[in-house]
Amino acid sequence: MSVLSDKQINEYISAETITPVLNNTKWRKLFDLLNNSNKMFFYRSKDLNGSTFPIDGSSYTPEIEQYWGAFKSMEWLEILSYKEHRRGALLKPEIEDFTSELIAIAHSAGVKFTLIPRGIRVWGYVRKSESPVFVERI
């Protein structure tokens, strides 16, 4: 992950008409709740400058520590909410789905998020060209 300075972030937000939707307090609360969960979540992120982590932009990592503190430049963070249990070469894996727990964590943290296949995307910023439909608390 490349680190952007506060000045670079502020200039980029102004130039690109990007709206911040999350602050450091809510990011920290989300990370604390995820850290305290007994589930093994997997993550990937995209920063304002287009860089992704993991670098390939398509894989996920279970290491939440990689993201801690990089909130100011994080455009979004995807969190997967399932685990595959392999049952042999000929059988389909059993899927353990803990989406409802992940949604409860996100609501407790007060973060803005959308659903993705088998998880959520937590938004730090929204670009003018995007129109995410955030999941509301029921």
C-alpha positions as a Markdown table, in Angstrom:
| # | Residue | x | y | z |
|---|---|---|---|---|
| 1 | Met | 0.0 | 0.0 | 0.0 |
| 2 | Ser | 1.4 | 3.4 | -0.9 |
| 3 | Val | 0.8 | 6.1 | 1.6 |
| 4 | Leu | -0.7 | 9.4 | 0.6 |
| 5 | Ser | 0.0 | 12.6 | 2.6 |
| 6 | Asp | -2.9 | 14.5 | 4.0 |
| 7 | Lys | -2.3 | 17.3 | 1.5 |
| 8 | Gln | -2.4 | 14.8 | -1.4 |
| 9 | Ile | -5.6 | 13.3 | -0.1 |
| 10 | Asn | -7.3 | 16.7 | 0.3 |
| 11 | Glu | -6.2 | 17.8 | -3.1 |
| 12 | Tyr | -7.4 | 14.6 | -4.7 |
| 13 | Ile | -10.8 | 14.7 | -3.0 |
| 14 | Ser | -11.3 | 18.3 | -4.2 |
| 15 | Ala | -10.2 | 17.6 | -7.8 |
| 16 | Glu | -12.1 | 14.4 | -8.2 |
| 17 | Thr | -15.3 | 15.5 | -6.4 |
| 18 | Ile | -15.2 | 12.6 | -3.9 |
| 19 | Thr | -17.4 | 12.6 | -0.8 |
| 20 | Pro | -16.0 | 11.2 | 2.4 |
| 21 | Val | -18.6 | 9.0 | 4.2 |
| 22 | Leu | -16.6 | 7.6 | 7.1 |
| 23 | Asn | -14.3 | 9.0 | 9.7 |
| 24 | Asn | -11.4 | 7.5 | 11.7 |
| 25 | Thr | -13.5 | 7.0 | 14.8 |
| 26 | Lys | -15.9 | 4.7 | 12.9 |
| 27 | Trp | -13.1 | 2.9 | 11.1 |
| 28 | Arg | -11.4 | 2.2 | 14.4 |
| 29 | Lys | -14.7 | 1.0 | 15.9 |
| 30 | Leu | -15.2 | -1.3 | 12.9 |
| 31 | Phe | -11.7 | -2.7 | 13.2 |
| 32 | Asp | -12.0 | -3.3 | 17.0 |
| 33 | Leu | -15.3 | -5.2 | 16.5 |
| 34 | Leu | -13.9 | -7.3 | 13.7 |
| 35 | Asn | -10.8 | -8.0 | 15.8 |
| 36 | Asn | -12.9 | -9.1 | 18.7 |
| 37 | Ser | -15.1 | -11.4 | 16.6 |
| 38 | Asn | -14.4 | -15.1 | 16.6 |
| 39 | Lys | -14.9 | -15.4 | 12.8 |
| 40 | Met | -12.1 | -15.4 | 10.3 |
| 41 | Phe | -12.9 | -12.6 | 7.9 |
| 42 | Phe | -10.9 | -12.0 | 4.7 |
| 43 | Tyr | -10.2 | -8.5 | 3.4 |
| 44 | Arg | -9.1 | -6.4 | 0.4 |
| 45 | Ser | -9.1 | -2.7 | -0.1 |
| 46 | Lys | -8.7 | 0.1 | -2.6 |
| 47 | Asp | -7.1 | 3.4 | -1.9 |
| 48 | Leu | -7.9 | 6.8 | -3.4 |
| 49 | Asn | -4.9 | 6.6 | -5.6 |
| 50 | Gly | -6.1 | 3.3 | -7.2 |
| 51 | Ser | -3.7 | 1.0 | -5.4 |
| 52 | Thr | -5.2 | -2.2 | -3.9 |
| 53 | Phe | -4.2 | -4.5 | -1.2 |
| 54 | Pro | -3.5 | -7.3 | -1.7 |
| 55 | Ile | -1.6 | -5.8 | -4.7 |
| 56 | Asp | -3.2 | -8.1 | -7.3 |
| 57 | Gly | -6.6 | -6.4 | -6.6 |
| 58 | Ser | -8.5 | -9.7 | -6.7 |
| 59 | Ser | -7.4 | -11.8 | -3.8 |
| 60 | Tyr | -8.2 | -11.4 | -0.1 |
| 61 | Thr | -6.1 | -11.6 | 3.0 |
| 62 | Pro | -7.1 | -12.6 | 6.6 |
| 63 | Glu | -4.5 | -10.1 | 8.0 |
| 64 | Ile | -6.6 | -7.1 | 9.2 |
| 65 | Glu | -3.4 | -5.5 | 10.7 |
| 66 | Gln | -2.3 | -4.6 | 7.2 |
| 67 | Tyr | -5.1 | -2.0 | 7.0 |
| 68 | Trp | -5.0 | -0.5 | 10.5 |
| 69 | Gly | -4.3 | 3.2 | 10.5 |
| 70 | Ala | -4.5 | 3.6 | 6.7 |
| 71 | Phe | -8.1 | 4.9 | 6.9 |
| 72 | Lys | -7.7 | 8.4 | 5.6 |
| 73 | Ser | -6.8 | 7.2 | 2.1 |
| 74 | Met | -9.0 | 4.1 | 2.0 |
| 75 | Glu | -11.7 | 4.4 | -0.6 |
| 76 | Trp | -13.3 | 1.1 | 0.4 |
| 77 | Leu | -12.7 | -2.2 | 2.3 |
| 78 | Glu | -14.3 | -5.4 | 1.2 |
| 79 | Ile | -14.9 | -8.0 | 3.9 |
| 80 | Leu | -15.9 | -11.6 | 3.0 |
| 81 | Ser | -18.3 | -13.4 | 5.3 |
| 82 | Tyr | -18.0 | -17.0 | 4.6 |
| 83 | Lys | -15.7 | -19.9 | 5.1 |
| 84 | Glu | -15.4 | -23.0 | 2.9 |
| 85 | His | -15.0 | -26.4 | 4.5 |
| 86 | Arg | -13.5 | -28.9 | 2.1 |
| 87 | Arg | -15.1 | -32.4 | 2.3 |
| 88 | Gly | -13.0 | -34.2 | -0.3 |
| 89 | Ala | -12.1 | -34.1 | -4.0 |
| 90 | Leu | -15.5 | -35.2 | -5.2 |
| 91 | Leu | -17.8 | -33.3 | -2.9 |
| 92 | Lys | -18.7 | -29.7 | -3.0 |
| 93 | Pro | -17.3 | -27.7 | -0.1 |
| 94 | Glu | -19.6 | -26.9 | 2.8 |
| 95 | Ile | -20.1 | -23.1 | 3.1 |
| 96 | Glu | -20.3 | -21.5 | 6.5 |
| 97 | Asp | -22.0 | -18.1 | 6.0 |
| 98 | Phe | -21.7 | -15.5 | 8.7 |
| 99 | Thr | -23.1 | -12.5 | 6.7 |
| 100 | Ser | -25.7 | -11.7 | 9.4 |
| 101 | Glu | -22.9 | -11.3 | 12.0 |
| 102 | Leu | -20.8 | -9.2 | 9.7 |
| 103 | Ile | -23.8 | -6.9 | 9.0 |
| 104 | Ala | -24.5 | -6.6 | 12.7 |
| 105 | Ile | -20.8 | -5.6 | 13.3 |
| 106 | Ala | -21.0 | -3.0 | 10.5 |
| 107 | His | -24.2 | -1.6 | 11.9 |
| 108 | Ser | -22.7 | -1.5 | 15.5 |
| 109 | Ala | -19.8 | 0.5 | 14.1 |
| 110 | Gly | -22.1 | 2.9 | 12.2 |
| 111 | Val | -20.3 | 2.5 | 8.9 |
| 112 | Lys | -21.7 | 2.9 | 5.4 |
| 113 | Phe | -21.7 | -0.4 | 3.5 |
| 114 | Thr | -23.1 | -2.2 | 0.5 |
| 115 | Leu | -23.6 | -5.9 | -0.1 |
| 116 | Ile | -21.2 | -7.8 | -2.4 |
| 117 | Pro | -21.4 | -11.5 | -3.2 |
| 118 | Arg | -20.6 | -13.3 | 0.1 |
| 119 | Gly | -19.7 | -10.1 | 2.1 |
| 120 | Ile | -19.8 | -6.4 | 2.3 |
| 121 | Arg | -18.0 | -3.3 | 1.0 |
| 122 | Val | -17.4 | -0.6 | 3.6 |
| 123 | Trp | -17.1 | 2.8 | 2.0 |
| 124 | Gly | -14.6 | 5.4 | 3.1 |
| 125 | Tyr | -15.3 | 7.7 | 0.1 |
| 126 | Val | -17.8 | 7.8 | -2.7 |
| 127 | Arg | -17.0 | 9.1 | -6.1 |
| 128 | Lys | -19.4 | 11.4 | -8.0 |
| 129 | Ser | -19.8 | 8.7 | -10.7 |
| 130 | Glu | -20.9 | 6.0 | -8.2 |
| 131 | Ser | -24.3 | 5.6 | -6.6 |
| 132 | Pro | -24.0 | 2.9 | -3.9 |
| 133 | Val | -27.2 | 1.9 | -2.2 |
| 134 | Phe | -26.2 | 1.6 | 1.5 |
| 135 | Val | -27.7 | -1.1 | 3.6 |
| 136 | Glu | -29.9 | 0.5 | 6.2 |
| 137 | Arg | -30.6 | -0.8 | 9.7 |
| 138 | Ile | -33.9 | -2.5 | 9.9 |
